Protein backbone atom coordinates (compact mmCIF):
# COMPACT_ATOMS: atom_id res chain seq x y z
CA UNK A 1 0.00 0.00 0.00
CA UNK A 2 1.60 3.35 -1.01
CA UNK A 3 2.07 6.06 1.60
CA UNK A 4 0.12 9.24 0.84
CA UNK A 5 0.70 12.05 3.35
CA UNK A 6 -2.13 14.47 4.10
CA UNK A 7 0.04 17.55 3.57
CA UNK A 8 -1.11 19.03 6.90
CA UNK A 9 1.19 19.73 9.82
CA UNK A 10 2.80 22.29 12.10
CA UNK A 11 5.86 24.50 11.89
CA UNK A 12 8.71 22.97 13.92
CA UNK A 13 11.18 25.78 13.18
CA UNK A 14 11.87 28.33 10.45
CA UNK A 15 14.36 30.85 9.17
CA UNK A 16 13.96 33.89 6.98
CA UNK A 17 16.42 34.18 4.10
CA UNK A 18 17.46 37.76 3.37
CA UNK A 19 20.58 37.15 1.27
CA UNK A 20 20.15 35.11 -1.91
CA UNK A 21 22.33 31.97 -1.99
CA UNK A 22 22.82 32.52 -5.73
CA UNK A 23 21.80 35.07 -8.39
CA UNK A 24 18.91 32.76 -9.37
CA UNK A 25 17.17 33.58 -6.05
CA UNK A 26 17.94 37.31 -6.14
CA UNK A 27 14.39 38.44 -6.86
CA UNK A 28 12.82 36.04 -4.34
CA UNK A 29 14.41 37.32 -1.12
CA UNK A 30 13.25 37.59 1.54
CA UNK A 31 11.61 34.17 1.81
CA UNK A 32 10.99 31.69 4.61
CA UNK A 33 12.26 28.11 4.86
CA UNK A 34 10.68 25.88 7.50
CA UNK A 35 10.81 22.37 8.93
CA UNK A 36 7.26 21.02 9.04
CA UNK A 37 6.10 18.20 11.31
CA UNK A 38 3.51 16.39 9.20
CA UNK A 39 0.50 14.78 10.91
CA UNK A 40 1.88 11.38 9.88
CA UNK A 41 5.05 11.86 11.97
CA UNK A 42 7.52 12.90 9.28
CA UNK A 43 9.53 16.15 9.36
CA UNK A 44 9.88 17.80 5.95
CA UNK A 45 11.66 20.99 4.83
CA UNK A 46 9.92 23.44 2.53
CA UNK A 47 9.11 27.05 1.78
CA UNK A 48 6.54 28.81 3.90
CA UNK A 49 3.96 31.26 2.52
CA UNK A 50 0.89 33.04 3.75
CA UNK A 51 2.10 35.44 6.42
CA UNK A 52 4.80 37.94 7.25
CA UNK A 53 4.93 36.65 10.83
CA UNK A 54 5.21 32.85 11.04
CA UNK A 55 5.55 31.14 14.41
CA UNK A 56 6.60 27.73 15.66
CA UNK A 57 3.56 25.51 16.17
CA UNK A 58 1.50 27.27 13.49
CA UNK A 59 -0.73 25.00 11.38
CA UNK A 60 0.17 24.61 7.70
CA UNK A 61 -1.06 22.84 4.60
CA UNK A 62 0.86 21.71 1.54
CA UNK A 63 0.34 24.12 -1.36
CA UNK A 64 0.97 23.73 -5.10
CA UNK A 65 4.54 24.35 -6.24
CA UNK A 66 5.51 25.01 -9.85
CA UNK A 67 9.07 23.70 -9.38
CA UNK A 68 8.20 20.51 -7.48
CA UNK A 69 9.66 21.56 -4.11
CA UNK A 70 7.33 21.55 -1.09
CA UNK A 71 5.62 24.85 -0.35
CA UNK A 72 3.49 25.09 2.78
CA UNK A 73 0.81 27.71 3.32
CA UNK A 74 0.16 29.00 6.84
CA UNK A 75 -3.45 28.45 7.90
CA UNK A 76 -5.43 31.07 9.80
CA UNK A 77 -5.32 30.73 13.58
CA UNK A 78 -8.67 28.89 13.59
CA UNK A 79 -7.12 26.14 11.39
CA UNK A 80 -9.52 26.63 8.50
CA UNK A 81 -8.18 27.09 4.91
C-alpha positions, 0 to 999 in steps of 0.5 A: 500500500503506497504512503500518501501524506495528508500535507497538513502539519505544524511548523517545527522551526523556520528561518527567513532568508534575506541574502540570496544563496545565488543570483537565481534567487535574487528576486525572491528574497526575503523568503521563509524556509521551515521544517514542518512536522507532518500529521503522519510523523515525518519532518519535511523541509519546505518554503513557507507562505501566507504570512509575514509573521510565522511562528513555531507551532502554526498550522500549515497545509501543503500548497501547489509548487511550480518547481516541485519543491514543497511549499506550505501555506500558513493556515489562519489561527482557527485552522480553517483554509 
